[in-house]
Amino acid sequence: MGTEKTQTCSREEGEMRPISRLMNRTAVKMPLIGMINGALLVGPIAGVSLAGPAPVPTTGDEQESVPVFVMRCAGATAGLQDPKDAGLRRAMEALQLRIGELPAEISGLVALEDPGKAHEARQALELIAPWVATFLSSPVEFALIDNGENDFGVNDIDLRLVLDTGNPDKAAQLTNSLSNLLRLANPTFPLTPTDYDPNQLGVTTPFGTGMFGPADDDGRFVIGFDLGGDGLNANPVALTAPPEMDGIDPTMQVHVNLEAATDVVTQFIGMAGNQQAMAAFTEQSGQMLQGPKVINSATGYKNGRTVTVTRSEGINEQFIGMMNDASSAIETADLAMIPVDARTAQIASFDFNSLIDVMAVQIADRMGREVDELWDELDMHLDPIVQQIGVHPIHDVLDHLGTTWVMYTSDTTGGGGMASTVFINGGVNGPALHDSFSRLTTLANSLSAQAMGYVRVSSWDVSEIEGLAGSELLDGSAFSIQFPGLPIPLELSMALTEDQMVMAMSPQALVEAVRQCNGGHESLVDSPGFQDAWESLGMLKVNTDQITQLRFMDTPRLLDRGYPMMQLVGTAIANAVRSPSDFTRDPGLVMPTYNELREGAHASVSVTYVDGNDVVQIGTSDGSCLVNATGMAGSGGLLPLLLLGGGLAAMGAADQMH
């Protein structure tokens, strides 16, 4: 049960209710997301998973091997199980054939400029092609393993990549390809059979042995670096998905043992001979491990949905207590601040002041000083700033912030694009913040004279706008940053009520956001997309006691904006895998038609909560990689990647022209 909150929004709708009671109509109880674990986002795009806790494998010796980092993927097409991804799956399969054609084509292009290098280029490409094809078609496991202390008194650390080809002949082919490629680059490359396995080849360095070759008789190929002199531990790491993934086969898994990682890093620093750096890292790692000692994540596919679970385990009890003190359960009324037509939304409950207080105590303990002394020293450093601006950044601003944080985009506040973004902090001390911002506004406008009046913070009256007369806006005013005389298309705006601070990208968005907070409007809980996504969490084992954060993306309503971009990407993929010589090989439509893609598409939702000494994040999204990617493109989430890809392609074309 969440704590009682004072909110303007929907106060008339009745008693505050925990978010876990939100979907009484579906008889499904669920949780929401923890802000501390907010960086571990749901990975809905690829429809792949991240892994669970790893029971450690053994080397056959008396010591156990500790997996420090493990990432396992069931294969490039494993996450393409949805029928809507059939075209992309066909393209991935055709890509392997296309790769086999490239050596002859590229060597032909090389021959036009330097006939002498054409044969060498073709040899190299023919040796690389099997590797690329195997990566696309085989399960892959990358791992950093600590096998314990060896006879020389140092930890035997293995860094290795295993490809499960399922065919001993393929593993042998990869071995031959890599050895020939290395010798092609350097005919005197010192490759010799290893002492640990005559089927594996290796080269000795001052720090260890690099080796590769068949890992067993079942077609597993291993390549890696042995730092302990005992050979590569190529045993499969036993990964167990988090309990919330019960009944779901992961398509990708990740396991990170942060406690073991500190030992590995310490050894590397020691090998470099920097004792001062090693001592500093040892001290810092002790502070870091107050957080999670192990992070396990898994993603799989169930009932037409992609499911992702991340569990950060073994967090220090004091740190967990700090998190619980700094956060409280999200209430149903908190979601009333978000319009029903929101396309993306995030809401979290977190008290920064509580976090700062706890951190101050820890810092003081570590320094052997009193907390009050630290605050007095900080005030002394801030005093010149306070004298200049007339506002203390902590006492006049941070101390008056609330504990509920909301950000969303919606049709109501501006058509659902970036310009419709609204940020709300609930539970603030409105009058105190209004006084601080009024002083800052006066200062800013006095300084604007240096900009010849082209920048101004304006206070404008909104009391006569329909729907805002009774909104409890302090002084009936809002603030905007304006650029008089300049055609700058930006007017960041803010308004304060008794207990809310509302900020928006435009005055129009601000007006609608405040109207929403007045209550009486449909909210996110009434959204069919949200209800559908929320209900999907019922198939998972979810804790509903302490809901602290929620993320939502209405994917079906974002497809129209993302489809044109993704249709171009699909066409590029289709053209890339088509053969210039074999006209019968064609992947068909990589992207389904818009109506086919939109039919039955699901929104995504993720939640976080504290479970004992663990922080758990659970999310579901559509089962189709293309649906999720198109939704992300529609929200602007893929734009940086697409711009980067286009830029690299343009640079490559420019290089060829020169």
N, C-alpha and C positions, 0 to 999 in steps of 0.2 A: 504494500500500500504506500503510495507516494505521500509526501508531506503536503499540508494545506498551503496553497499559494494565493497571493493577492494579484489578480490579473484583471485588466479592463475587459479583455475579450470574453464574450459569451458568459459573463457573470450571471446573466439572467437565465441561463440554460439549466441551472440546477446545481447539485453538489458536484464537487470535483471527484473524478473517478480515475483510478489507475488506468494506464493505457492498455493493460492486459485484459480489461473488461470491455474493450472497445467494440469487439465484434461479437457481442452477445447473440446477434441474429444468426450467426453461423455456429455458435456453440464451440468456437475455437479460441483458446487462450494462447497468447504469444507475448514475446519480449520486444525490446528495442536496443539501439546501439550505444556502447560506451565511448565517451569522448577520448579517454586515454588511449584506446586502441583504434582511434579514427584513421590512423595512417594505414592500417591493414584493410584496404578497401576490398569490396566484393569484385571479383574478376569475371564479369558476365560475358565479356566480348567473345572470348575464344571457346567458351563452353568447356574449359578444362579445369583441373583441380589442383589444389595445393594440399600437402599431406599431413598425416597424423603422427602420433608419437612413435618413436622407433625403438622397439626392443632390440638391444644391441646384439650384433652377430659376434661369433667367436672365431678366433684364428686357428683353433685347434691347440693352442698353448694354454697355460694356466691363466693368462690375462684375458680380460674381455676387451673387445674393440669398441670404441665409443664413436658413433657417427656424429661428427661435428656439424656437417652440412650435407643434406641429401636432397636432390631434386630428381624426381622420376616422372617421365611422361610416357604414356602408353602408345605414343606415335602421333605423327602430324595429323592424321585423319581421325584419331580416336575421339576428338571432341566434336566431330561432324556427324552426329547420330541423327539429327533431325532431318525429316524429308526435305525441308526447305534448303538444306545445305548440300543436297545431292549434286548439284552442278559444281559447287566448289570442291566437293570430294572427287568428282571425275577429273577436274582440272589438276588437283594435286597428284592423282595417279598418272595423268598424261604428262605431268612435269618430269617424272622420272624418265620417260621415253624421250622427251625433248632434250634432257641433259645429255643423253647418249649421242645425240646428233651434233652437239656443239663443238666437240673437238675437231671434226672435219671442217665445219663451217668457219670456226675462228682461225684455224691454221691456214685456211684459204685466204682469209683477210690479211693474216700476217705475211703470207707469201707475196702479196702485192707490194709490200714495203720492203721486206727483207727475206728473200727466198731461202737464205741460209738458216733462218731461225724457224721456218715453218714446221719442219720435222720435229724439232725439239719442243715447240709449243704444243703440237698434237700429242706427243708422248706424255707431256705433263698433264694435259687436260684429260686424256684417256685414263690416267691414274687417279685423277681427282674425281671424275664422274661417278665411280662406284661408291665413293664416300658420301657424296651428296644424295644419291639415290637411297642409300642405306639409312641416312639420317631421316629422310622423309617417310620411310616405310617401316622402320623398326622401333620398338620400345627403347628408350634411352634412360640411363641412370648416371647422374653426375654426383660424386661424393667426395668429401674430405673426411678421412677416418683417422682417429688416433688409436693406434694399436697398443698403447702403453709403452713403458720404458723398455728399451732393448739392452743388450749386453754392454753397450758403450755408455749407458747412463743417460741417454737422451730418448725422448719419445719417438717411437716409430710412426711417422705420419705418412699417409698415402693420399695422394690427390689423383683421382682416376675417373675416367669416363668409360662406361660399359654400354655397348650396343648389342642388343639381343636379336641377332639376325634369324635365329631359329634354324640355321643351316650351317653345319661345320665347314662346308665348302666355301660359303660366303665369308666366314670368319678368316679362312685361309687366304681368300682373295684379297681381303682388306689388308692383311699382313703383308702380302707380296706387293700390293699397290703402294703402301706407305714406304716400305723399304726401298722399292725402286725409285719412288719420288725423291726420297732423301739422297739416294746415290746419284740421281740425275742432277740434283742441285750441287752435290759435292761428291765426286767419285771416290774420294778417300774417307768418306764419313765412317767413323769407327763403330759400325754396328756388329754386335756379336751375340750369339745365343746366351741367355742369362743362366746363372747358376741355379736359379730356382725353378725354371721351367724351360726345357730345351726348345719348346715350340715358340717361345717368346724371344724377341730381339731387344737389345738394350744398349745404352751408351752411358758410361760413367762420368759424373761431374763431381766437383769438390763438395757439393751439397747432397748428393744422392744419385740415384740411378733412374734415368728415363727409360721406359720399356713399353712394349706393345706386343700384341699377339693374341691367339685364342685363349680364352679364360677357362674353357672346359671343352668337353666333347659334344656339347649341345648347341653350338653355334654362337656362344657369347664371345664377343671380342672386347678386349680391354686395352686402353692406352692411358698411361699416367706417369706419375713421378713418385718414386719411393725414397723418402728421406731418412729411413732407418736402417737400410741395408738388409732387410729381411724379405724382400720381394713384395709385390703388390698384393694386397688383400682384395681379391675380386669377388668375394662372396656377396651374394645379394643381401642388401640391408633389409631387415624385416620392418616394414612400415605398417603401423596400425592407424587407420583413420580415426579422428575424434568420434566419441560415442554418438554425437548428433548425426553422423553419417551412416548409422546402422542401416544395413540393407541396400546401400548405394555403393557401386563399384567405382572407385576413383579413377579418373582418366589422367590425372596428374597429381603429384604429391610433393610437399616440401617439408623438411624437418630441419630446424636450426637449434643447436644446443649452445646457447650463449655462454654457459658456464665453462664448457669444454673449449669453446673458441678462445676464451681468455688465456688458457694454458698454451694453446697453439701459437697465438700471437706473441705471448711472452717468450716462447722458445725462439721464434723467428728474430725478435729484437735482440735476444741474448746471442744468437749466432752472428748477428751483425756487430757485436761487441760494444753496444751502447748501453752500459749499465745504468746511466742516469735516466735514459728514456725508458728502460725496463722498469725501474723503480716507480717512475711517474705513472706508467701505464697500469702497474699493479695496484696503485692507490686508486686510480680512476675506475678500474674494472670493479673494485669492491663497491663503489658507489653505483655503478651501472647495474650490478646484479641485484640491487634492490627491486628492479623491475623484473620482467619475465626471465626465467632461466632457460626455458625451452619454448619455442614457437612451433606449433604444428598446424598445417593447413591442408585442406583437401577439397577437391572439386569433382563433382560427378553429375550424373544425368538421371532424373527420375520423374515419371509422369509428365513428360514433355517440358520439364524445367531443368535449368542448370542450377545446381546447388553448390554453394561454397561455404565452408566452415573454417574459421581460424581460431585456434585456442592458444592463448599466451599463458603458459603454465608456471606454477611455482613462484609467484610474485611474493616478495617479502611482506610479512604481515603488517609491518608499520606502513609500507607503501600502499597496501590494499586498504588499510584504515584511512590513510590520507585520501585515497580515491573515493571511498564511501562518504567521508566527511564533506568532500568537495562536490558531491553530486547527489541528486535525489531523483526519484522516479518521475518520468514524464507523465503528465496528466492528460486526460482527454481534452480538457479545456485548452491546453497548450496548442493542440492541433487546430483549434478554431481560428487561430491567427492566420492560417494558410487557406487561400481560396480553393474552392472545389475544382477549379480548372488549372491548378498548379501543374506544370510540366515536370519540374524538378523541385525537390524540397529536402532540406536537412534541418533537424531539430535536435538539440542536445541540452542537457541539464548539467551545468558545471559552475562552481564557485571559484573564480580566480583568486579572490581574497583569501579564502581558506587555504588554497594551495600555496600562495605566497607566504602565509603565516607559518605553515608547516615547514616549508623549505628554509625559511629564516631560522627556525629552531635548529634544523639539521646543520645548517652552515655555522651557526654559532657554536654548536657542540663540537663540530670538527675543528673550529679555530680556537676553542677553549675560551670563548668570550660570552658575555651576556647579550641576549637578543636586543635589549633596549640600547646597548652601546652601538650595535650595528645600525639600528634605525636612526639614532642620533647622528652617526657618521654619514649615513646616506642623506639625511636632511641637510647636513652641512654642505655636501657636494651639490645638492639640488638648489640650495638657497640662491645662488646667483641667477639661476633660470627663473625661479619664482619671482625674484625682484624685477626681472625684465618683463615677464608676461603676466604677472599678477595671479597666476593659477599654479597650484601645486599638483603635479601630474598624478601623485598617489592619493593624497588626502582630498583633493577637489574633483578628481575624476574616477580613478580606479576604485576607490572606496565606495562609490555610489552606483557601481554597475550591478546588474541583476544576475540571476543564475540560469535563466532560460535564454537560449541562443537559437535564433531561427533565420534561415536564409532560403529563399525560393524564387523561382521564375514562374510567371503565370500569364494567361491570356488577359485576365482582368487588369493587371498592372502594366500592360504594354505589348500584348501580342505573343508573349511566351519566349521572346528572344533575350539576349543579354541585357538589352535596355530595360527589360521588365524586372530586373533583379531587385529584390527587397531584402533588407537586413533588419532584424528586430531583436532587441535585448529586453526581455521582460523581467519585472521585479526590481527596476531601478528606483533610485531616489530622484524623481523627476525634478522637483523644485531646486535641489542642490545642483544637479547637472545643468539646469537651465541658467542658474546664476553663473556657473563656471563658463558655459559656452557664450553667454552674453558678454562676459569680460573678454573672452578670446575674440569674439566678433568685433568688439570695439578696437582691440589692438590690431587685428588684421586690417580693418578698414583705415586705421591711421597709417599703417604701413603701405597701403595700396596707393598712396599718393606717389610713392616711388615708382609705381608702375603706370603713372599718368592716368589713374582711374580705370584702367582696363581690367582690373580684377576687383571684385567686391563681394562681400558676404552680406546678403540682403535678408531682411526679416519681412515676411509678407503675411497679410491677414487672410486666414482661411475660415474665419468664423461664419461667413455668409455662404460658403459652399454647401450645396445640398448634401445632407447626410453627415455633416461635420459639426453642426451647431452644438450638439451635446456630446462631443467626443472627448471632453476633458483636456483638450489641448491647452497647455499653459499659456496664458496671455492671448489665446486664440491665434498664435503665430507659428510660422515655420521658418526655417533658415535655408537659404540656397547660396551656392557659390556661383556667381554670375561673371560674365566677361563683356561688359558694356562696350559697344562699338566694334566688337570683333565677332566674326561668324564662326565661333567655336560651338560645335554641336554637343555641348555637355552642360548640365546644370544639376550637380549633385545636391540633394535636398534632404532635410532632416526635420523631424518634429518630435516634441516631447509631451507625454501625458504625465499624470501623477506617478505611474509605475511602468511606463514603457518608453523606450527610445526607438523610433522608427526612422530608417534611412533608406533612400531609394536613388536610382540613377536619374530620375527626372521628377519634376513637380507633379506631373500627371500620375506617375506610379506611386508617389507618396500619398496623394489624395485617396487613391483607391485602397492602398494598404491600411490607412487610418480608418477608412470606412469599414474594411473587413474586421479590424480590431474592435470596432464599436459593437459588433455582434449582430445577430439577426440575419446573417447570410449563411448559405451553405458553405461547408468547409471541406478540408481534405478527407475527413471521415466519410463524407457522402460521395466521394469520387468512385465510380465503378472500377477504374483501374487500380486504385489503392485497395479497395475491398478485395479484388481478385488476387492481388499480390500478397496481401496480408493473410488471406485464407490459405495460400500455398504453404505458409510456414507451419501449418498444422501437421504436415507429414514428417516434421523433424522434432527431435527432443529439445524443447526450448524452455529455458527458465524464465518465469514471468515475474519474479519477485522484485527485481531492481532494474527497471528499464531506464537507460540513461541517454540513448541516442538513436535516431532513426534517419535513414537515407531512403529517398524514393525517387524513381524516374519513371514517368509515364511513357514508356517506350512506344506503344502504338500511336500516340499523338505526336511523336517526334519523327516518325518514319517519313512523313511528307517532306520535311526539310532535309533529311539525310539521304533520301533515296537518289536524287540526281547525282550526288557526289559518289555514292557507292555503286551506282550503275556504271559510272565511268571506270571505277576501280575494277569492277567485274569484267568489263569489256577488255581492259588492259591485261588482266590475267588470262582471259580466253585467248587473246591474240598471242600472248607470250608462249603458251603451251602448244599452239597449233604448229604443225610441221610445214616448212616451205616445200618439202619434197613428198610427203605422204598426205594426200588430200583426204584420205579416209579418216584420219584422226582429228576429231573435233569434240571438245567438251560440251558443246551445246551452250545453253544459257547458264552462265555461272550465277548471275543474279536472277531470282524469280521475278515475275512481273510484280508491279506495286501491289495490286489487289491480292495476289497470291501471298506475298510477303506479309501483308497486313492481316490477312485472315487468321483469326485465332491467336494473334500475337499477345504476349503477356508483358505487363509492367514489371519492374524490378524493385525489390525492397531489401534492405539489410538492417539488422538490429544488433545491438551490443549490450551486454550486461556482465556483472561480476558474479562468478560462481565459485564460492570458496576463495581459494588463492589464485584463481584463474580469471582471465578476462576473455569472454567468448564473443565472437562476431559471426553471425549467421546471415546468409542472404540467399534469395532465389531470384532468378531472372528467366527470360524466355529460353527454351532449349535450343534455339537456333543461333549459331554464331553470327549469321548474316543479319538476323533481326536485331540482335544486341549491338552489333557494329554500326548498323544503320541508325539506330536510336542514339548511340553515342555521337555519330556524325551530326545528327540533327540537333543535338544539344551543344555542339561545338567542341566536344571532347576529343575528337580525332583530328581536328583541323591542324594542330601543330605537327602531328606525324605526317599528314598528307602533304603539308607544305615542305617538310623536310625531305620527303621522298621526291617531290617534284623538283626541289632545289638540287638534290644530288643527281637526278636524271639530267637536268639542264647543264650542270657542270660537266657531266660525262660527255654530253653531246658537244659542248663547247671544246672540250679537250680533243675530241675526234676531229672537229673542224680545223683545229690548229695543227 
